[in-house]
Amino acid sequence: MTLRKLSFKEERELEGLPLKIEKLESEQEEIFALLADINFYQRDPKEVERVNARSETLAQELLEAYQRWEYLEASQKENP
């Protein structure tokens, strides 16, 4: 990978990724707790379906955020 200076936008994105990932992980933990509760499945089936769908979406969003973070970290050129 070629090292380069990140654009201003990329630098701001890189700075914000840890917080974004933290928020996504927090939401994912809440959903996992819901899904682990047997009483949750006694709710409206549409709610269960919605939470399951969000869980899948969160997993994908987290993967993409980690990949983007890794890409930006790896491609940035250190300033002397």
N, C-alpha and C positions, 0 to 999 in steps of 0.2 A: 504494500500500500504506500502511495506517495504521501509524504508528509507535506502539509501546507498550512498556511495561516487560515484559521477559521474566519468566516465572515462575521460581522457584528451579530446578525440574526442567529447564526449557528452558536456563537458564544453564549448568547442569552438562552437559547434552547438548552445547551449543555448545562448551564447553571441551574435551570429549572427542572431538569429531569429527575434529580434525586427526590425533590418534593412531590413531583407527579407520581413517581413510582411508590413513594411512601403512602400517598393517598389511595392509589389503586390497591396496594397490598392491604391497607386497612379495610377498605370496602370488601376485599376478597375474604379477609378473616371473618368479618361479620356475616357474610353469605355462607361461609363454611360452617359457622356456628349454627346458623339457621338450618342448613341442610343436615346437620348432625342431630338436630332435635326431632325426635319421633313425632312430637305433637305438631310440628310444622306441616307434615303431610296430611293432617286432618283439615287443613284450611282449604279454601277454594282452589280447585285444580289449576285454574288459570294463573293464580298467584304463584303456585309451585312451579308452573311452566315458565313464568316470567323470571323468577329467581334463578332457575336452572339456566335459562338463556343468558341472563346477565353474568352468571358465573363463567360460562363459556366465553363470552365477549371479554370479560376481565382478563381471563387467561391469555387471550390473543393480544389485548392491549398491553399487558405487562411484557409479553415476549417482544413485541415491537418496540416498547420503550427501552428495554434492556439492550436490544440489538442496536437501536439508534445511539444510545449512550456509549456502547462499545465502539461503534463506528466513529463517532465524533472524537472520543478520547484517542483512538488509534490514529486518526488522520490529522490531528492538530500538531502543528509545528511549535515547538517551544520558542518563546521569544528570548533572545539573549539578554 
